[in-house]
Amino acid sequence: MSCFSTGHGTLIGKETGKVLQFETRSKSCSVCDYHAEGPIPVHQCTRNWDGSSKAMEPDMAMSMLHKMKDSGHPVQIIHGDNDSTTSSSLKLEFPEIRKKDDKNHIKKGISKKLYTLATKWKELKSQSSVIPYLVRCFMYALAKANTSDDVHEGLSQIVPHIFGEHKLCSDDWCSFSRDSSNFRFKHLPNGQPLKEEGLRHALEEMVEMYKKRADQLVEMGSTQGNENFNFIVSSKAPKNRCYGRSRSLMHRVSAAVLQKNEGHTWINKVCQAATLSPGHYSSILGKRLDRNRLWQNTRQRLRKTKKRRLELKKRKSSEASLSTVREGTIYSENIELSSPMTDEENCIIPSRPTLKGTESFVHFDLETTGLERTSDIVQLSAVCGTAVMNKYVVPRKRMSLAASRVTGIRFSSNDNQMFCKGQRVETVNVHAALLDFIEFLKGFENPVLVGHNIISFDIPVLLHKLSEFHLLNEFLSTVHLCIDTLKLSRKLFKKEEVGNFRQQTLVSVLLKKEYSAHDALQDVLLLQELFMGVLNENLSKNDLYHINFKDLFSSFTPLVEKKCMSSTSARKLAQQGIRLCHLQIAQKRDSSSGVEIILRSASLSKKVASKICQYLKEE
């Protein structure tokens, strides 16, 4: 491994995992540089390299192999990646050495080639597990091969297998011959074989490329030990500091070799060899670190650990795909130099809301001039803890007799006065009331509106008035979630237990209290007691609704009418703030699986995704 002016290389045994030889290279020496204009004194010069940094690796490899040969232990096989010309350089002096590939680099190379093909052949991207499955097929064929003929045979089975031809398949990895009638591909789209002939031709070319290197793919090794050693060195000689101008680099790499070969107790052994007494704390810490390393190595080999690692990798890949579809292209080469991004490209598709534990539950209620969603507000009340807001509002429409009779509110337009249950009350205009309500909400951290039947009535009325006075954006930037206690109580209780789900009845049955309903202030005070005392015990993220739920839900009406999705599916999407245009954006960002990814985040099935995609294509 080289870094500009210094580099180090290691030769690690395949079976033992220990460092057999190591070398360092440096382009500079502090003593030589200091005495550059005068006579240079005798010293241990650290400058041992004048070539380029990239040429350090072949030179160190050559030196280490010579040392192994001189010590009577010549190397027969080396395992390494294909990122340098080291193996080509060795053939001149060590023609007897055979080069074998590193299985980890081969796996990464196969995966990279498949993802490159996926940009052209969407069948590889139609399901997130397709490419990992193909990589496993390649690696299994190479892992069980003992000769180059085995490599040819194993690789020849892969392409026909994934395209539904099983004549060449062996029983140890394909179950088609054991139960052909019920055979389905677990990781291919819809359990069916791939069909694109162009993709098949590209995969066959890829297989032939690896067949030509069959000799190097037999009994592959791993360079993970070298990577682990480089990590140890980086902790002792970080790349952002230069130790190559003195003997410090050699000492630090030597310390890394001791830690790799002897474990963390190497300090104790060095002290004993130097007739020094190791520190008590150093001895205890070294033994503890070695025990932890042994436990980690043992644990990583367990089947359940490997399974867990694959699950985490799959989850991470799924989360990355979801983020890409939701956020679009955020980072890419020269993205700032490209044409300005449209609003659609900048749009972030909402994610499912969750409870973080920092929410402030603001209970609110409205009284109106009628039951229409365009009715005027005559009373607006809210409460959060001990903070209370109550405003009587001058209506601009005539109040219906039924509403006046239920609420006890009467407004006299002749003298511009309002009475509640016979008592005169102070009033404000609707614009002032809405502004006061927004300021009231801003006084709390993460406010969430809580009300009884607010999704169907109170919030639509409120949003209509906010939009009319151009206050909707300010309101939505303050609060975007709500909880409907009517829906919550229906989830928690059976009708036989409470009689009905009116708030007055729930308060009577659950709190054993009686009060006069349809007074917004009394309603919110008792609702807070009901919610905080009883209803919030089993509150979950499924009880959260986007504040604009009704409008979001109505955007899916064309899909519901054409039976491309059910009302329940539309409700789940609207609940987390998704509307139809968001699905259109998701399809544009990823035409093969964008809609499916968004629906999966809302716990909806693939069947719904296929119907929606068909509808969007027709539109």
Helices and strands as residue ranges (DSSP letters): E 2-3, E 6-12, E 19-26, H 30-34, G 53-55, H 56-70, E 77-80, H 86-93, E 98-101, H 103-118, G 122-124, H 130-143, H 148-162, G 189-191, H 197-211, G 214-217, H 224-236, H 248-262, H 266-273, H 280-300, H 303-327, G 335-337, H 343-346, E 360-368, E 377-384, E 387-393, H 401-407, E 409-412, E 417-420, E 423-425, E 427-428, H 430-442, E 447-451, I 454-458, H 459-468, H 472-478, E 481-484, H 485-492, H 495-498, H 503-506, I 507-511, H 520-533, G 535-538, G 541-543, E 545-546, H 549-554, H 557-561, H 567-575, H 580-589, H 594-601, H 606-618
